[in-house]
Amino acid sequence: MTDPMPKINGTLLKHWLATHNWSVNRLARECTTLGEDTIPEGTLRNALAGRDPIRPGRIHLIAHVTAKYGDGLSYEALTTLDPQRTTP
């Protein structure tokens, strides 16, 4: 059996976006530019809202983009929905 696709910690990523004055569109563009995967803005928006899971490779790409701009978010942090948990 394959692992289910994870949901992203939308609250954490929304905070990162607000702190860096980024839009979801900019994050989607940066991910597409930096990676080998295209992340449509609508897909990212749905993932941030908690409506849809997102492929692990895309979460790693988001982590890579946030690291490129200084204070990166780890894959583990992006997939931990409960702030009391330290592991996904």
N, C-alpha and C positions, 0 to 999 in steps of 0.2 A: 504494500500500500504506500502511496506517495504522501509526503507531508502536505497538508493544506497550505495554500498561499497565505502569508501573514497579512494582517492589517497593519497599517502604519500608525504611529503615534501622532495623530493630527494636531493635537494640542501643542506638543513639543515643536513640531515642524512649523506650525503657524507662528509660534513665539519666535523661532529663529528668523522666519521671513519678516516679521514685524520689526525685530531688532535690527535687521540689516536693510530695512526699507526695500525689500524685494517683493515682487508680485509672484503669483503662482506661474504666470506666463514666463517671467524671467527664469525661474527655477527650471521650468520645462525646457526652455531654450538652451540653458547652460548644460543641462543633462544631455540633451540631444547633441550639442556641439562637442562635449567632452567624451561621450560614450559611443558605443557601437549600437545603441538602441535608441529609438525615438520614443519619447514619452509625451503623448499628446496632452495639452493643457487640461482638457476635460477629464481624462483618465486620472491625472494628478489631483484635480479638484475633487473628484469623487472619492479618491483614496483619502485625502485630507478630511473630508466630511465623514469618513467612517462607513460610507455606503459600500465600497468595493475593496477587496483585498488587492494587493499589488505583488507582482513577481519579485522574488528575492533579489534577482539581478538588478532590478530597477532600484530597489532600496539601497543596495551597495553603491549604485551610481549616485544616488542622492547623497549618501554619506561621503562619497568622494568629492562631490561638488561643494558640500558644506566645508569639508576640510581644506579645499583649495582656497577658500576665502577666509581662512583663519581658524575660527573656533568650530571645528567640525563636530558633527553628530555621528556617533557610532551606529553601526547596524543594530547592535543590541539595544541601544537607547531608542532608536527609531521603531523597533518592533516590540518594545515593552509598553503595554497599554496601562498597566497598573503602576503608578509612581512608587508604590511601596516595594515592588519587586525589583531585584537587581539583575535578574536573568530572564530571558523570554520564556 
